[in-house]
Amino acid sequence: MPNSSANYDAVVASIDAANSLDPNTIDVAGRPEPAELIYGRRMSETLASMAPQASALLRISVRGQHIERWRSPRGSYLQGRAGYMKWRKDLKDFHAKRLGEIMAAATYGADDIARVGALVRKEQIKSDPEGQMLEDVVCIVFLKYYLDDFMAKTEPGKLPRILAKTWSKMSDFGHACALD
């Protein structure tokens, strides 16, 4: 891994520049902001509060795990579970590839790029402490910032199952953070 925080800063700046192009916006303090840019910032802020000593590679993974997500809308895939699962897998691969390109441009090596790719693809979440931390952050950000909108557009009968699945993805530490 590069020894300079300048390399890390360059990666974050590139992730933010890419996500600032998101045509989808959300309201932040009365202003429309690019949705994925805000999501990445929320992810980083949450990780910083949960794991202030997180590695640079985990911080990159957290910041960029939804990089340019709008480029692959859910509606471009078949409806139903199979279409959803294909969309999710393709997104994870795309995010890993884009982060790898950005990291390579900032002189990160192949091993670091592969590690971030594995984190973003959520390989071995339960047996990888950093992978589990990424999943905990994802869940906390969802619960804190996106649950209300999600509930408004989801059939009430489906919510208990969805929330139970979210909870089961989290570690005990993640549960404690969620309850705070």
C-alpha positions, -999 to +999 in steps of 0.1 A: +000+000+000+013+035-007+028+051+023+013+085+018-021+096+029-021+117-003-028+084-022-058+077+000-070+113-003-067+111-041-089+079-041-115+095-019-115+127-040-120+105-072-148+085-056-165+118-046-160+133-080-175+103-097-205+102-073-211+140-076-223+132-111-253+112-098-284+126-114-305+114-085-307+138-056-317+138-020-326+168+002-299+177+026-306+208+047-330+221+021-307+216-009-307+188-035-274+169-033-262+139-055-276+109-037-245+086-040-222+114-029-242+119+003-244+081+008-206+078+006-201+106+031-226+091+054-209+057+052-175+073+060-189+093+089-206+062+103-174+041+100-154+068+116-177+068+146-178+030+148-142+021+140-120+053+142-088+031+136-102+014+104-076+006+078-074+028+047-086-001+026-117-005+046-123+033+045-120+032+007-144+002+005-169+020+027-167+053+008-169+037-026-191+006-022-219+024-042-197+042-067-218+053-097-246+030-087-271+050-108-254+036-139-272+003-134-308+009-125-327-019-109-354-015-136-329-026-163-330-062-149-358-087-147-383-084-119-383-110-091-356-126-070-335-139-098-333-105-115-326-088-082-298-112-073-282-107-108-285-069-104-268-070-070-240-093-082-233-072-113-233-040-091-208-055-067-185-065-096-189-030-112-181-012-079-151-034-073-138-027-109-143+011-106-126+013-073-098-008-087-093+016-116-093+046-092-069+029-068-045+020-096-045+056-108-034+065-072-006+039-073-022+013-051-009-022-059-028-053-071-030-068-036-047-037-021-070-035-051-080-071-047-086-066-010-110-037-016-127-057-044-133-086-020-147-062+006-170-045-018-182-078-032-189-088+004-169-121+002-168-140+035-186-113+055-190-133+087-154-146+088-137-114+078-138-087+105-134-059+080-161-073+058-184-076+088-176-040+097-185-029+062-218-048+065-225-033+099-219+002+085-242-005+056-270-016+079-266+013+103-266+039+075-297+022+061-315+022+094-305+058+103-310+076+070-330+055+046-355+033+066-383+058+066-384+062+028-380+025+024-409+018+047-431+042+028-426+024-005-426-012+008-456-034+015-461-035+053-463-073+053-428-075+039-412-052+064-407-076+093-388-101+071-367-074+055-358-059+089-350-094+103-327-101+074-309-067+079-305-075+116-291-110+109-264-095+087-251-075+116-226-085+143-232-081+180-212-048+178-234-037+150-265-045+170-253-024+199-246+005+176-280+002+160-297+002+194-278+034+204 
